[in-house]
């Protein structure tokens, strides 16, 4: 295994984790619809109990995503998580709100009231996907940071990467295209959440409302995502010379990646078809309840492909708008060959972990949630 192969292999693994994270944000999407789908306390309890079975998967995947970046591309971790910490702190804070809300909203002695904690879940359901999508958009639009590896010799402050302004990442929200992808991810999470509840909740009233809201959320998602995709394919991209590492602007770089990596593009098309199939089948056949599976697989494939376009084919995956040569690539930001090789051996355990998640998922969802279960007070 060459050093170059290991760099590409670990970017692929990071992309897979990113795809799984976006899919698992159906929890956030469903939470943002608590009051839209649940018009009574009992109906809202059905929604919360449904997502309460899966929220740990999303949180764990988010942490694992960050850990994989730290181990394989530590310079990105120190630059983004260390420099743009306000953006990531807000994201993590919303996830903490989620965990606290599930734990305490139905506890005896709850002074804030159940609705307050449900609003916390809605905040997480809207802000979490919005900011995660905005953070991913910076892989294509760039961020304001500077990397100076010689600064490691500074005994007073040996920090090689720093943010170029005092916003520490919040400036990403000032770019309208970052917000467009963030909103697209938010609506996508709501679509996935609706698919999941149609599959997981055995209640005719909520099922009918979920089918109706599916259309309301699919349309803005498609408009926003297609706008971001078309603009990204046509704009100048961040490329680098593999021999020298010099970074330069290449016209329509991401369109070239789409064409050059035709095998990735085929996977992208499969993902798009699966997602559209789930939408059409669910809308046309109200009795169809398994849309979460083709939609989920499709979303994972699409996100993986987008991240591969951002990092493979001699592309700078984390561009710097403050200093072009500070942009990060899988070559200049990765761990040593020894570290990547050692971790590659550990990565062979990933299929077993996925098998356990699949087993746990099926065990948890062995029975759909219904009003009888709420009456017995068996859930969160």
WORA-V335521 format. One record per residue. PHI is phi in degrees with one decimal (* if undefined). PSI is psi in radians with two decimals (NA if undefined). NEAR is the number of other C-alpha atoms within 10 Angstrom. Layout:
PHI PSI NEAR
PHI PSI NEAR
This chain:
* 1.99 9
-75.1 2.85 8
-60.7 -0.72 16
-63.1 -0.73 11
-61.2 -0.75 10
-63.4 -0.67 22
-63.2 -0.78 24
-69.5 -0.64 17
-63.1 -0.75 15
-75.1 -0.50 23
-67.1 -0.61 25
-63.6 -0.76 18
-64.1 -0.73 19
-61.3 -0.69 23
-65.0 -0.68 23
-63.1 -0.76 19
-63.3 -0.67 21
-62.6 -0.71 22
-64.5 -0.74 24
-64.7 -0.66 23
-62.9 -0.79 23
-63.7 -0.71 24
-62.7 -0.80 25
-70.8 -0.18 24
-74.0 0.15 28
-59.8 -0.43 31
-61.9 -0.83 29
-64.4 -0.73 28
-60.9 -0.75 29
-66.0 -0.69 29
-62.8 -0.59 32
-69.0 -0.17 26
-110.1 0.28 22
-54.3 -0.86 21
-83.5 -0.31 17
-76.7 -0.64 14
-94.5 -0.51 24
-107.6 1.89 18
-95.5 -0.14 12
-129.1 2.79 10
-54.6 -0.66 11
-66.5 -0.74 13
-67.4 -0.68 20
-66.3 -0.60 21
-64.9 -0.62 20
-60.8 -0.77 27
-64.8 -0.84 23
-64.1 -0.73 23
-66.0 -0.57 20
-64.6 -0.87 25
-74.4 -0.44 22
-64.1 -0.27 19
-79.3 -0.28 16
-125.9 -0.09 17
-62.9 -0.48 19
-64.3 -0.58 14
-61.4 -0.76 16
-65.2 -0.82 20
-63.7 -0.75 19
-63.9 -0.70 11
-66.8 -0.65 18
-61.2 -0.79 20
-65.9 -0.72 12
-65.1 -0.66 16
-58.8 -0.81 20
-65.4 -0.68 15
-66.0 -0.67 15
-65.1 -0.70 18
-63.4 -0.73 21
-61.9 -0.73 17
-76.6 -0.66 16
-97.1 -0.62 26
-131.0 1.24 25
-63.6 -0.49 16
-68.2 -0.61 24
-64.6 -0.75 23
-59.4 -0.81 19
-70.2 -0.55 18
-77.6 -0.87 22
-82.2 -0.97 22
-69.6 -0.51 19
-87.6 -0.62 17
-88.6 -0.80 24
-92.8 0.77 25
-68.6 -0.46 18
-65.8 -0.68 16
-62.2 -0.83 22
-71.9 -0.56 20
-66.1 -0.68 12
-64.6 -0.73 16
-59.9 -0.86 18
-64.8 -0.62 17
-63.3 -0.70 13
-65.7 -0.60 20
-72.0 -0.56 24
-66.2 -0.71 15
-56.7 -0.70 19
-61.7 -0.86 25
-61.6 -0.76 18
-64.3 -0.68 14
-64.9 -0.76 22
-62.0 -0.63 21
-76.6 -0.66 13
-113.3 -0.17 17
-64.7 -0.46 20
-113.8 0.28 15
-76.8 2.59 12
-65.3 2.47 7
82.1 0.23 9
-68.2 1.83 11
-77.4 -0.44 10
-82.5 -0.37 10
90.5 2.65 13
-61.8 -0.72 16
-62.6 -0.60 14
-61.2 -0.80 13
-69.6 -0.52 21
-68.9 -0.60 23
-66.5 -0.60 18
-60.0 -0.71 22
-64.6 -0.65 30
-66.6 -0.70 23
-59.5 -0.81 18
-62.4 -0.67 27
-68.3 -0.46 28
-96.3 -0.91 24
-70.4 -0.71 21
-57.1 -1.05 26
-61.7 -0.63 27
-60.0 -0.83 24
-74.7 -0.63 25
-62.6 -0.76 21
-63.4 -0.69 21
-64.6 -0.66 26
-65.8 -0.72 26
-65.8 -0.61 20
-61.9 -0.49 23
-66.7 -0.29 21
-65.0 -0.40 22
-108.2 -0.50 27
-102.6 -0.25 23
91.1 2.84 24
-136.8 2.93 25
-99.3 1.53 24
-142.0 2.84 25
-131.8 2.34 22
-116.2 2.20 22
-134.4 1.66 13
-66.0 -0.41 13
-69.2 -0.29 10
-68.1 -0.18 14
-65.0 -0.34 13
-82.6 -0.12 11
-76.9 1.88 10
-68.4 -0.41 8
-80.5 -0.65 8
-150.6 1.36 9
-79.9 1.08 13
-110.7 2.05 17
-87.7 -0.25 17
-131.4 2.48 21
-150.0 2.74 18
-79.4 2.48 21
-80.5 -0.11 18
-143.2 3.13 14
-86.5 0.04 10
-77.4 -0.40 15
50.8 0.86 21
103.6 -0.41 23
-69.0 -0.30 17
-65.7 -0.30 15
-61.1 -0.48 23
-77.0 -0.15 18
-84.2 -0.24 9
-85.5 2.04 15
-60.6 -0.52 11
-72.4 -0.55 21
-64.2 -0.71 26
-67.1 -0.60 21
-63.8 -0.81 22
-67.5 -0.64 28
-60.1 -0.76 27
-66.3 -0.64 24
-61.6 -0.76 27
-65.7 -0.65 28
-62.7 -0.82 28
-67.0 -0.61 28
-63.4 -0.74 25
-60.4 -0.67 30
-66.2 -0.70 30
-61.1 -0.81 26
-64.8 -0.66 31
-62.2 -0.68 30
-66.1 -0.75 30
-57.4 -0.77 27
-65.3 -0.76 25
-68.9 -0.59 26
-60.9 -0.62 27
-82.6 -0.47 19
-104.2 -0.41 23
-106.0 2.21 21
-97.9 1.38 16
-151.4 2.11 16
-63.6 -0.71 11
-64.8 -0.87 12
-65.7 -0.64 22
-62.1 -0.75 22
-65.5 -0.75 13
-64.8 -0.67 15
-63.9 -0.71 23
-62.6 -0.69 20
-68.1 -0.76 14
-72.7 -0.33 17
-60.2 -0.77 20
-66.1 -0.72 14
-60.4 -0.50 14
-100.4 -0.45 19
-67.1 -0.74 18
-61.7 -0.93 11
-63.8 -0.58 15
-60.8 -0.85 22
-63.3 -0.73 14
-63.5 -0.84 12
-66.9 -0.78 19
-67.3 -0.75 19
-64.9 -0.65 14
-62.5 -0.79 15
-65.5 -0.74 18
-64.9 -0.82 14
-63.3 -0.77 11
-63.2 -0.70 13
-65.8 -0.70 19
-67.3 -0.50 18
-93.9 -0.25 14
-87.7 2.92 16
-66.7 2.47 18
-117.3 3.03 25
-103.3 1.91 29
-116.3 2.92 26
-145.6 2.67 21
-81.0 2.11 11
-63.8 -0.46 13
-78.1 -0.72 6
-103.0 -0.40 7
80.1 0.06 15
-71.1 2.31 13
-98.8 2.42 21
-146.7 2.86 17
-88.1 2.26 15
-119.4 2.17 15
-58.6 2.31 15
51.4 0.75 17
-58.4 -0.77 23
-72.8 -0.48 25
-67.8 -0.69 19
-62.7 -0.70 17
-61.9 -0.70 22
-59.7 -0.68 21
-81.5 -0.80 12
-64.3 -0.73 13
-96.1 1.13 16
-61.2 -0.53 12
-67.4 -0.61 11
-70.4 -0.68 20
-62.9 -0.63 18
-62.7 -0.72 13
-64.7 -0.70 16
-58.7 -0.78 22
-64.4 -0.68 15
-61.2 -0.75 16
-62.1 -0.75 24
-63.2 -0.75 18
-63.1 -0.73 15
-62.4 -0.74 21
-65.8 -0.79 23
-65.4 -0.65 16
-60.4 -0.78 16
-62.0 -0.72 21
-65.5 -0.89 22
-64.2 -0.78 12
-64.1 -0.72 15
-69.1 -0.69 20
-70.3 -0.72 16
-77.8 -0.50 10
-125.6 1.64 10
-57.6 -0.41 12
-76.6 -0.25 11
-77.6 2.15 13
-120.8 0.05 19
-101.6 0.42 16
-63.6 -0.41 24
-61.2 -0.50 25
-77.1 -0.96 17
-63.1 -0.64 19
-65.6 -0.77 25
-63.2 -0.81 24
-63.1 -0.72 18
-62.0 -0.75 26
-64.0 -0.76 24
-59.0 -0.78 23
-65.1 -0.74 25
-64.7 -0.79 23
-64.9 -0.72 22
-57.5 -0.81 26
-63.7 -0.75 25
-60.9 -0.73 21
-70.0 -0.57 21
-66.7 -0.68 23
-61.1 -0.56 26
-76.9 -0.45 27
-117.8 -0.44 26
-91.0 3.09 19
59.9 0.76 19
57.4 0.87 20
-117.4 2.39 30
-77.6 2.00 31
-81.6 -0.31 26
-133.5 1.47 27
-73.4 2.61 27
-106.7 2.17 24
-83.7 -0.27 16
-86.7 -0.58 17
-152.0 1.88 14
-55.6 -0.71 20
-74.4 -0.13 18
-83.9 -0.13 22
-57.5 2.55 29
-98.2 2.41 26
-125.0 2.95 27
-69.4 -0.21 24
-86.9 -0.79 19
-93.0 0.01 14
-124.4 0.10 18
-90.8 2.94 24
-74.5 3.09 21
-69.1 2.84 13
-60.7 -0.68 16
-61.3 -0.79 10
-64.4 -0.80 13
-64.4 -0.65 20
-66.3 -0.79 18
-62.2 -0.74 10
-70.2 -0.49 16
-63.9 -0.59 17
-65.3 -0.75 9
-64.1 -0.61 10
-64.0 -0.28 12
-65.5 -0.26 10
-81.7 -0.16 10
-56.8 -0.78 11
-57.9 -0.61 10
-68.9 -0.65 10
-64.6 -0.77 11
-62.9 -0.66 11
-63.8 -0.68 11
-66.0 -0.73 12
-60.9 -0.74 13
-62.6 -0.74 12
-64.6 -0.79 11
-64.1 -0.69 12
-59.4 -0.85 14
-65.5 -0.63 11
-67.2 -0.69 10
-68.7 -0.70 12
-96.3 0.46 15
-60.8 -0.48 10
-134.6 2.34 11
-68.9 2.62 15
-76.6 2.37 20
-139.3 3.13 17
-67.3 -0.51 15
-62.5 -0.65 9
-68.3 -0.65 13
-63.1 -0.72 16
-63.2 -0.56 10
-82.5 -0.12 8
57.3 0.89 10
-94.8 -0.21 9
-100.0 -2.91 16
-62.6 NA 18
